[in-house]
Structure formats: structure tokens, C-alpha cells
Amino acid sequence: MNITEIIGICAGILTTISFLPQVILIFKTKHTKDLSLGMFVMFTAGITLWLVYGISIGSFSIIAANGVTFFLSLYILIMKIIHG
């Protein structure tokens, strides 16, 4: 494994887990008023496309990172729709 791959793996891990603090906060408080619905709709759609792309080219790293991010983003989106 070279430095470029290590940087890519670290970037994927950090950007994926960056949603965890927001997910945990929403889970505890059910407060989503200040979140932008439009942003999470577009973001989740974009992540879905990244996931489809990763699957189509057979890239495990793209599939893994965007698969986890998809579910975290989807949770936030659903909670935003439910709690406003």
C-alpha cells in the first residue's frame, strides 16, 4: 500500500464518519429544524449516484464509503422529514 492509497482511505473514513456527530445529536434530541431539507435531498441523491458508480466500476472503496454515508445521510433526511 502506497501513500496515495493511505491518503485516499483516510479521506474516505473521515468524510464518512463526519456525519456521525450529527446523526447522534439528532437521535438524542430529535431536533432537525436548522437543517436544510434541500441540501440533504441533493446530498443523498449525489451519494446514491456515487454508490451506483462505485458498483458499476467495481470499486470496493467507493462502494464502502458511499454505502455507509448513504445510510447516515438517509437517516438525517428521514428525521428531517419527520421532525421538520
Rosetta constraint file for C-alpha pairs under 8 A:
AtomPair CA 1 CA 5 HARMONIC 6.27 0.50
AtomPair CA 1 CA 6 HARMONIC 7.02 0.50
AtomPair CA 2 CA 6 HARMONIC 6.41 0.50
AtomPair CA 3 CA 7 HARMONIC 6.10 0.50
AtomPair CA 4 CA 8 HARMONIC 6.23 0.50
AtomPair CA 5 CA 9 HARMONIC 6.11 0.50
AtomPair CA 6 CA 10 HARMONIC 6.10 0.50
AtomPair CA 7 CA 11 HARMONIC 6.06 0.50
AtomPair CA 8 CA 12 HARMONIC 6.15 0.50
AtomPair CA 9 CA 13 HARMONIC 6.18 0.50
AtomPair CA 9 CA 61 HARMONIC 7.61 0.50
AtomPair CA 10 CA 14 HARMONIC 6.06 0.50
AtomPair CA 11 CA 15 HARMONIC 6.04 0.50
AtomPair CA 12 CA 16 HARMONIC 5.98 0.50
AtomPair CA 12 CA 61 HARMONIC 7.82 0.50
AtomPair CA 12 CA 65 HARMONIC 5.77 0.50
AtomPair CA 13 CA 17 HARMONIC 6.09 0.50
AtomPair CA 13 CA 65 HARMONIC 6.93 0.50
AtomPair CA 14 CA 18 HARMONIC 5.89 0.50
AtomPair CA 15 CA 19 HARMONIC 7.61 0.50
AtomPair CA 16 CA 65 HARMONIC 6.05 0.50
AtomPair CA 16 CA 66 HARMONIC 7.45 0.50
AtomPair CA 16 CA 68 HARMONIC 6.80 0.50
AtomPair CA 16 CA 69 HARMONIC 5.29 0.50
AtomPair CA 17 CA 69 HARMONIC 7.75 0.50
AtomPair CA 19 CA 23 HARMONIC 6.20 0.50
AtomPair CA 19 CA 69 HARMONIC 7.55 0.50
AtomPair CA 19 CA 72 HARMONIC 6.56 0.50
AtomPair CA 19 CA 73 HARMONIC 7.42 0.50
AtomPair CA 20 CA 24 HARMONIC 5.99 0.50
AtomPair CA 20 CA 72 HARMONIC 7.35 0.50
AtomPair CA 21 CA 25 HARMONIC 6.10 0.50
AtomPair CA 22 CA 26 HARMONIC 6.10 0.50
AtomPair CA 22 CA 76 HARMONIC 7.93 0.50
AtomPair CA 23 CA 27 HARMONIC 6.01 0.50
AtomPair CA 23 CA 72 HARMONIC 6.85 0.50
AtomPair CA 23 CA 75 HARMONIC 7.39 0.50
AtomPair CA 23 CA 76 HARMONIC 6.36 0.50
AtomPair CA 24 CA 28 HARMONIC 6.19 0.50
AtomPair CA 25 CA 29 HARMONIC 6.00 0.50
AtomPair CA 25 CA 30 HARMONIC 7.66 0.50
AtomPair CA 25 CA 31 HARMONIC 7.94 0.50
AtomPair CA 26 CA 30 HARMONIC 4.74 0.50
AtomPair CA 26 CA 31 HARMONIC 5.65 0.50
AtomPair CA 26 CA 32 HARMONIC 6.67 0.50
AtomPair CA 26 CA 76 HARMONIC 7.47 0.50
AtomPair CA 26 CA 79 HARMONIC 7.62 0.50
AtomPair CA 30 CA 79 HARMONIC 7.31 0.50
AtomPair CA 30 CA 83 HARMONIC 6.81 0.50
AtomPair CA 31 CA 83 HARMONIC 6.95 0.50
AtomPair CA 32 CA 79 HARMONIC 7.11 0.50
AtomPair CA 32 CA 80 HARMONIC 5.38 0.50
AtomPair CA 32 CA 83 HARMONIC 6.37 0.50
AtomPair CA 32 CA 84 HARMONIC 6.19 0.50
AtomPair CA 33 CA 80 HARMONIC 7.42 0.50
AtomPair CA 33 CA 83 HARMONIC 7.51 0.50
AtomPair CA 33 CA 84 HARMONIC 5.63 0.50
AtomPair CA 35 CA 80 HARMONIC 7.34 0.50
AtomPair CA 36 CA 40 HARMONIC 6.54 0.50
AtomPair CA 37 CA 41 HARMONIC 6.15 0.50
AtomPair CA 37 CA 77 HARMONIC 7.06 0.50
AtomPair CA 37 CA 80 HARMONIC 6.71 0.50
AtomPair CA 37 CA 81 HARMONIC 7.65 0.50
AtomPair CA 38 CA 42 HARMONIC 6.17 0.50
AtomPair CA 39 CA 43 HARMONIC 5.91 0.50
AtomPair CA 40 CA 44 HARMONIC 5.81 0.50
AtomPair CA 40 CA 73 HARMONIC 7.02 0.50
AtomPair CA 40 CA 76 HARMONIC 7.66 0.50
AtomPair CA 40 CA 77 HARMONIC 5.86 0.50
AtomPair CA 41 CA 45 HARMONIC 6.18 0.50
AtomPair CA 41 CA 77 HARMONIC 6.89 0.50
AtomPair CA 42 CA 46 HARMONIC 6.10 0.50
AtomPair CA 43 CA 47 HARMONIC 6.13 0.50
AtomPair CA 43 CA 73 HARMONIC 7.70 0.50
AtomPair CA 44 CA 48 HARMONIC 6.09 0.50
AtomPair CA 44 CA 70 HARMONIC 6.27 0.50
AtomPair CA 44 CA 73 HARMONIC 5.99 0.50
AtomPair CA 44 CA 74 HARMONIC 6.47 0.50
AtomPair CA 44 CA 77 HARMONIC 7.94 0.50
AtomPair CA 45 CA 49 HARMONIC 6.37 0.50
AtomPair CA 46 CA 50 HARMONIC 6.29 0.50
AtomPair CA 47 CA 51 HARMONIC 6.11 0.50
AtomPair CA 47 CA 66 HARMONIC 6.00 0.50
AtomPair CA 47 CA 69 HARMONIC 7.26 0.50
AtomPair CA 47 CA 70 HARMONIC 5.88 0.50
AtomPair CA 48 CA 52 HARMONIC 6.24 0.50
AtomPair CA 48 CA 66 HARMONIC 7.60 0.50
AtomPair CA 48 CA 70 HARMONIC 6.63 0.50
AtomPair CA 49 CA 53 HARMONIC 6.04 0.50
AtomPair CA 50 CA 54 HARMONIC 6.05 0.50
AtomPair CA 50 CA 62 HARMONIC 7.29 0.50
AtomPair CA 50 CA 63 HARMONIC 7.85 0.50
AtomPair CA 50 CA 66 HARMONIC 6.55 0.50
AtomPair CA 51 CA 55 HARMONIC 6.19 0.50
AtomPair CA 51 CA 62 HARMONIC 6.80 0.50
AtomPair CA 51 CA 63 HARMONIC 5.43 0.50
AtomPair CA 51 CA 66 HARMONIC 5.51 0.50
AtomPair CA 51 CA 67 HARMONIC 6.27 0.50
AtomPair CA 52 CA 56 HARMONIC 6.08 0.50
AtomPair CA 53 CA 57 HARMONIC 6.31 0.50
AtomPair CA 54 CA 58 HARMONIC 5.77 0.50
AtomPair CA 54 CA 59 HARMONIC 5.06 0.50
AtomPair CA 54 CA 60 HARMONIC 7.12 0.50
AtomPair CA 54 CA 61 HARMONIC 7.93 0.50
AtomPair CA 54 CA 62 HARMONIC 5.07 0.50
AtomPair CA 54 CA 63 HARMONIC 5.05 0.50
AtomPair CA 55 CA 59 HARMONIC 6.46 0.50
AtomPair CA 55 CA 60 HARMONIC 7.87 0.50
AtomPair CA 55 CA 63 HARMONIC 6.21 0.50
AtomPair CA 58 CA 63 HARMONIC 7.96 0.50
AtomPair CA 59 CA 63 HARMONIC 6.17 0.50
AtomPair CA 60 CA 64 HARMONIC 5.88 0.50
AtomPair CA 61 CA 65 HARMONIC 6.06 0.50
AtomPair CA 62 CA 66 HARMONIC 5.91 0.50
AtomPair CA 63 CA 67 HARMONIC 5.55 0.50
AtomPair CA 64 CA 68 HARMONIC 6.28 0.50
AtomPair CA 65 CA 69 HARMONIC 6.17 0.50
AtomPair CA 66 CA 70 HARMONIC 5.71 0.50
AtomPair CA 67 CA 71 HARMONIC 6.61 0.50
AtomPair CA 68 CA 72 HARMONIC 6.40 0.50
AtomPair CA 69 CA 73 HARMONIC 5.94 0.50
AtomPair CA 70 CA 74 HARMONIC 5.85 0.50
AtomPair CA 71 CA 75 HARMONIC 6.08 0.50
AtomPair CA 72 CA 76 HARMONIC 6.48 0.50
AtomPair CA 73 CA 77 HARMONIC 6.10 0.50
AtomPair CA 74 CA 78 HARMONIC 6.03 0.50
AtomPair CA 75 CA 79 HARMONIC 6.11 0.50
AtomPair CA 76 CA 80 HARMONIC 6.04 0.50
AtomPair CA 77 CA 81 HARMONIC 6.27 0.50
AtomPair CA 78 CA 82 HARMONIC 6.15 0.50
AtomPair CA 79 CA 83 HARMONIC 5.77 0.50
AtomPair CA 79 CA 84 HARMONIC 7.72 0.50
AtomPair CA 80 CA 84 HARMONIC 5.10 0.50
